[in-house]
Amino acid sequence: MVSENSSCTSLIFTYGTLKRGFSNHVLLQDLMRTGDAVFKGSYQTVEKYPLVCGPYRVPFLLNMPGSGHRVTGELYAVSSRGLARVDELEGTSRGHYERLPILLIPAGYGNESGNNKENEEDQAVLSRAAAGGITCAAEAYYAHKSFEKEMWMKNGGKGFGIYSDKEAKGYVKRKDRPQDLSFLDHVRIFISSPSD
């Protein structure tokens, strides 16, 4: 593991292809090699959020707290240079994703039980986390607000708690996608196409 770097002051939560074992993790590996990123551990969202797949099995976290599941991912501290590179990959200036605040806890601290008392247990987890001072404020890349509701509806109002090999099956790397349309064009086509 890379030693702490005082220039890595921004915390970003990764939940999809930037995680270890997925295709875009090479960017974070490069940033760690240059001292522009440090892996901080596996974390989970305090609140539930929808995590869905869009065109080409690209994962999107939707800024709709209270829906979906607690999402599990990885936390990285990045430098300003590293943050700029991740922003570029995520297309923040092109309307693909928005980098916004998110509250996290260490993974495994507040596991969902799946029973009918889920809301009570959610509140208990939040209370314990807040009382124990173990929450972590970071930023995550959410689907741009211009298409998040449509993306949620396209996925049938169903998401998942972790982007795993199962969800990534069929993922198409950017370089292998048709180049004659923008990514937002692909999103619009995906949203407007008939559901399976």
Disulfide bonds with the S-S distance in Angstrom:
none
